[in-house]
Structures are given as structure tokens and as C-alpha cells.
């Protein structure tokens, strides 16, 4: 099986697993059911996934890609809040990507009571932290192994995760995101707060 075919199969499995977990619960969903929904054998399913809960990981990681790209495009002369305000409305998602985003929000919310599901979300957050280490090191002309850079990246990621957790749970419970507030504005403000104002603004010399 080619890498691309394997990626597509894993994502298809992930979509069906997320649907079944949301519709009937994690405990009531079996690997056999997930495999049947995709049209593969259970044996094939277990060749690609270590557990039924891990089936949601490809979906969560795939839906994380656009946010990582958003971070990579953060201009040096803009604050994070300014960048989000300008860039987020320009993000275009296909109908399938939008459906995946909805499923990912549900799995993030479900993960708050299902630890095995939450692992996939934490993996996606780890990707954000790794990206922030690289981005902040370059942005502030520091090496990627700089401890202060790594601390700020970890703090910023925790702030982003906390806002995402709250927003996703709110939306998954049937509320409109407009009633929650602008999650990106909240993220930018939280990143600024948890890093003591060092991270989140236009580029300035990082103080030691």
C-alpha cells in the first residue's frame, strides 16, 4: 500500500470512528463496527490502529494542519491578535474539511470525559508546541534549544489548548460560537498573558 493510500484509508477510518463515537458513545462502539462502516476487515483495521480510540487521531491531526499553517504565516510586524483578525477570515475550507472540523470539535469535546480519545487531541497540541518552538526561535533570533523559548512555546500552547477546549465543548453542546466569543481573540490575549507579554506582540528583543 502506498503512503498516500494508507493516509486516505486512515482518514476514512477516522471519520467513521468519530461519527460512531459521537452517535453511540465510545464504550458502545467496537472495532468491528468501525471496520464494517469503512468496508474493511477488522484485521485490516488493527494493522493500522493500536486501539479503537486511536482511530480518531488522523482526523484530529489533519484538522490541525490549517492552524499550523496560520501560525507559520504570522508576520514579524504584526501581533498575534492582529494576524488572527486579518488571516482567519481568509481561511477557506472545503465542505469535506468543514465536516472534518465539526467531527474534530466533537472529538475534542468528547475527549474531556474519555481519556483515550483525548490522546489524539494532545498529539495535535504537541504539534502546535513544536511549531511554536521553531517559529518563536526564528522570530526572536534565538536557537530552538533555548530554554526560555521552549517555556514560552509550552505556555502559549497550553493557553491555546485551554481556549480550544472551552470553545469546542461549548459548540459541541449545541451553542453557536458567536455566543462564546471570538476564540482566536481569546487565544491571542491568553498567549500574551501567560508569557508575561513577551510573546504575542510584534517582534521585539526577547529579554533574558
C-alpha positions in Angstrom: 0.0 0.0 0.0 1.4 3.4 -1.0 1.8 6.1 1.7 -1.0 8.2 0.1 -3.4 5.3 0.0 -2.6 4.4 3.6 -3.1 8.1 4.6 -6.5 8.1 2.9 -7.6 4.9 4.5 -6.6 6.0 7.9 -8.5 9.3 7.5 -11.6 7.4 6.2 -11.5 5.1 9.3 -11.0 8.2 11.5 -14.1 9.9 10.1 -16.3 6.8 10.6 -14.9 6.2 14.1 -15.6 9.8 15.1 -19.1 9.5 13.8 -19.8 6.3 15.7 -18.2 7.5 18.9 -20.4 10.7 18.8 -23.6 8.9 17.8 -23.5 5.9 20.2 -20.6 6.5 22.6 -17.1 5.1 22.9 -18.0 2.2 25.1 -20.8 1.1 22.8 -18.6 1.2 19.6 -16.4 -1.7 18.7 -13.6 -2.1 16.3 -15.8 -4.5 14.3 -18.3 -1.7 13.8 -15.7 0.8 12.7 -14.3 -1.6 10.2 -17.7 -2.5 8.9 -18.6 1.1 8.4 -15.5 1.7 6.3 -15.8 -1.6 4.4 -12.6 -3.2 5.6 -11.9 -6.3 7.7 -11.3 -5.9 11.4 -7.9 -7.5 10.9 -7.0 -4.7 8.5 -8.2 -2.1 11.0 -5.8 -3.4 13.6 -3.0 -3.3 11.2 -3.4 0.5 11.0 -4.5 1.3 14.6 -3.4 0.2 18.0 -6.9 0.6 19.6 -10.4 1.8 18.6 -9.9 5.1 20.4 -6.7 5.8 18.4 -8.8 5.7 15.2 -9.7 9.4 15.7 -6.1 10.6 15.7 -5.7 11.0 11.9 -8.7 13.3 11.8 -7.6 15.5 14.7 -4.1 15.8 13.2 -5.4 16.6 9.8 -7.7 19.3 11.1 -4.7 20.8 12.9 -2.8 21.5 9.6 -4.6 24.7 8.7 -3.9 26.2 12.2 -0.2 25.2 11.9 -0.1 27.0 8.6 -1.8 30.0 10.1 1.0 30.2 12.7 3.7 29.8 10.1 2.2 32.9 8.2 2.4 35.1 11.3 4.2 38.3 10.1 7.0 39.7 12.3 5.5 43.1 12.3 2.0 42.0 13.5 0.7 41.0 16.9 -0.8 37.5 17.1 -4.2 39.1 17.6 -3.8 41.3 14.5 -2.7 38.3 12.5 -5.7 36.2 13.5 -8.1 39.1 12.8 -6.7 39.5 9.3 -5.9 35.9 8.4 -8.7 33.7 9.9 -11.5 35.2 7.7 -9.4 34.3 4.6 -9.2 30.7 5.5 -11.2 28.6 3.0 -12.3 25.1 4.0 -13.9 22.6 1.5 -17.2 21.0 2.5 -15.3 17.8 3.5 -12.8 19.8 5.5 -15.6 21.6 7.2 -17.3 18.3 8.1 -14.0 17.1 9.4 -13.6 20.2 11.5 -17.1 19.6 13.0 -16.1 16.0 13.8 -12.8 17.1 15.3 -14.6 19.6 17.6 -16.9 16.8 18.8 -13.9 14.5 19.5 -12.1 17.3 21.4 -15.2 17.8 23.5 -15.7 14.0 23.9 -12.0 13.7 24.9 -12.7 15.8 28.1 -14.5 12.8 29.5 -12.8 10.0 27.5 -9.0 10.0 28.2 -8.2 7.5 25.4 -9.9 9.9 22.9 -8.1 12.9 24.3 -4.7 11.4 23.4 -5.3 12.3 19.8 -6.0 15.9 20.7 -2.9 16.1 22.9 -0.9 14.8 19.9 -2.3 17.7 17.8 -1.4 20.1 20.6 2.1 18.7 20.7 2.4 19.6 17.0 1.4 23.1 17.8 4.1 23.4 20.5 6.8 22.0 18.2 5.8 24.5 15.6 5.8 27.4 18.1 9.3 26.5 19.2 10.6 26.8 15.7 8.5 29.9 15.0 9.4 31.7 18.2 13.1 30.9 17.9 13.2 32.3 14.4 11.0 35.2 15.3 13.2 36.3 18.2 16.6 35.2 16.7 17.1 32.5 19.3 18.1 28.9 19.0 15.4 26.2 19.1 17.0 24.7 22.2 16.8 28.0 24.1 15.0 27.1 27.4 13.1 30.4 27.6 11.8 29.9 24.0 10.7 26.4 24.9 9.0 27.6 28.1 7.1 30.3 26.2 6.1 27.8 23.5 4.8 25.4 26.1 2.9 28.2 27.9 1.4 29.5 24.7 0.3 26.0 23.6 -1.4 25.5 27.0 -3.3 28.7 26.6 -4.4 27.8 23.1 -5.4 24.4 24.2 -7.5 25.8 27.1 -9.4 28.1 24.9 -9.9 25.4 22.3 -11.2 23.0 25.0 -13.7 25.6 26.2 -14.9 26.7 22.7 -15.2 23.1 21.4 -17.2 21.9 24.4 -19.5 25.0 24.0 -20.1 24.3 20.3 -20.4 20.5 20.7 -23.2 21.1 23.2 -25.2 22.9 20.6 -24.3 26.5 21.1 -23.2 29.0 18.5 -19.6 30.0 18.5 -20.8 33.7 18.3 -22.3 33.2 21.8 -18.9 32.1 23.1 -16.9 34.9 21.7 -14.0 35.0 19.3 -11.8 32.1 20.2 -8.9 33.5 18.2 -9.0 36.8 20.0 -9.1 34.9 23.3 -6.2 32.7 22.3 -4.1 35.7 21.3 -4.9 37.5 24.6 -4.2 34.4 26.6 -0.8 33.8 24.9 0.2 37.4 25.7 -0.9 36.9 29.4 0.7 33.6 30.1 4.0 34.7 28.7 4.1 37.9 30.6 3.7 39.9 27.5 6.8 38.6 25.9 5.0 36.6 23.2 2.2 37.7 21.1 3.2 41.2 20.0 5.2 42.4 17.1 8.8 41.2 17.1 10.9 42.8 19.9 14.1 41.6 21.5 13.3 38.7 23.9 14.6 39.8 27.3 16.6 37.4 29.4 
